[in-house]
Amino acid sequence: ARCEGNPMIADLDDTLEQLLIKEIPIKNGEVEVKFDQPKREWSSRLSRPTVNLFLYDLRENVTLRQHQWEQAGNGRGDSLYHLKRSPFRVDCLYMLTTWASDPLDEHRLMTRALLALFRFPILPVDRLVGSLQEQPFEVPAQLARHDRLTNPAEVWGSLDNEMRPSISYMVTLALDPWSEVS
């Protein structure tokens, strides 16, 4: 059961899961796509090869900040316009890991996930799920940036799990907390 309210981040998870399933490609559930915190207890219960995208941080993208007013139509087709503030841009930061019983299988799965995600520096509009279809801007994605997860040993220590290869993956969404003003 999901919480009520704006499902934007859950829709991002669904978008990424569907993108990976189609682009890796994953057939007949041979590989799972999860979004869990990769703690030792969780990883010990895995029974199939798994791509895990753990959302570990959300931050406003201040580079894209535009606190200004813009005109917006009222949606009824007449000439009345309202003023509304520009949406915030938020970076959703994931830690991508792969899990399998054999390290070579993990590495193959990691390569397949990298190749799939590198193909989409902008998430395609026709692949966006639910509320993401209403994004006012393109949805950029950056994979394997060096300035994220700067101390992997510390991250894995806090997760109480053995250190393993992890890749940062950042997707930038527009979030609009502003109401229209007449």
N, C-alpha and C positions, 0 to 999 in steps of 0.2 A: 504494500500500500504506500503510495506516494503522498506527500504533504500537499495540501491545497495551496493555491497561489500561483505566482509566475513560475512556470516550469523551465525557464530558459537554460539553466545549467544541466538539468536532467535531459532536456532536448539536445544539448551539445553532446552529452554522453551517448545518447541514442544515435546521433549523427555519426560520431566517431566509430561506434560499434558497427554500424551498417557499412561505413566506408571501408573498414578493415576486413569485414567479412567478404565484401565484394572484390576488393583490390588485392588481397593477399594471394589467392582467394581461399576462403574457408568453406569446405563442403561437408555436408552431413554432420555438422557439429564436431568435426575432428579436432578443432581447436576452440577453446573458449576465449571470450573477450570479457574481462572483468574490470571493475573500478574500485577494488578494495584496498584498504591499507595493508601493505604487504608484510604483516607481522609473521613471526615464526609459526604461531598456531594456525593462521590462515594458509600459509604456504604448505604446511604439512598435510593439509586435507585435500590438496589438489590431486585429481585423478587423471586429468587430461592435459596436454600441452595448453598453455595459457598465455595470452598477451594481457598484461595488466596496465591500465592507465590510472594511476593514483593521483587524484586532484589534491595537491598539497598546499597550494597558495592561490590567492586571488588578490590582485592589486590594480588600482587605477593606473591606466597608461597616461601619465601626465604629458607625454610628448604629443598625444592626440587630443589633449584637453581643448575644448572650445566652449567656454561658458558664454554663449551669446544667445540672442533671441532670433528665431526664424519664423517665417510665415508658414502656417499649415492650413490646408483646406478643412472644411467641416465635414467632408465626406458625403455631402448631399448633392453635390453638383452645382450649387449656386455660387455666387461670387463672394460669399462671406468667408473671411479668413480670420484665423486666430493667431496669436503669438504664442510660441512655446520655446522653452529652453532647449539647447542642444543636449543630446544624451551623453552620459558618461561613457568612456571606453574602458573596459576592464580586461586585463590579461588573466586568463585562466591557465595556471601552470600545472602541468601533469608530469609525473615521473613514470616513464615507460619502462617496463621490465618484461622479460619473457621467462617462462617456467616450463621445464620438462624434466624427465628423469635422466636424460643424457645431455651433458653440456653441449655436444655438437648439435643436437636437435634444438636446444635453446638458441644457439648461435644462428642456425639456419632460420629459425622463426624470427629472431631479432632482425636479421637481414631482410626478410620478407616484409616485416612491419615497417622498417626504415624505407625501403623502396616504395611501398604503398603510400606512406605519408609524405615523402619527399615529392611525389608527383603532384601534390596539392598545396602550394604555398598560399593559395586562396581557396577556401572550401567552396566547391561548386554550388551555386544556388539550387540546382535541381537535386542535390543530395541533402540539403538542409531539412531537418525534421521539425515539425510543429512550429513553435513560436519563433524559431530561428529563421523561418521563411519571411518574417516581417522585419528583418534587420535592415536598418536604413543605410548601412555601409557594407562594403565587402567584408568577409570574415577571414582575416589573414591568420596563417598558422606558421610557426617557426619551429623547426626540429633541430635538436642537437646543438643548441646555443651553449657556448662555453661559460657564459656568465651566470648560469643557473646551476643549482646543486653543487656549489663550489667545494664542499667537503663531504663526499659520499660516505666515508667511514663514519662520520658523525651521524648522518641520516640513518644508516643501517643500524648503528648502535642504539639510536633512540627507538627504532622499530623492533629491537630485540630479534634481529635476524642476521644471517650471514651476508656479508657484502657480496654484491653481484653487479654485473653491468647494468647501468641505468642511463636513460637518455631523457633529457628535458624536452618537453613539447609544450608550446605556448600557443593558445588560440585567443584572439582578441574579439570580444563581443561589445556591442553597444547596449547599455542599460539605461532606460529612460524613466527616472523617478518623477519627472515634472508633469504636472497637470497642465492642460491647455488653459490659457487665459483669454477671455473674450475682450 
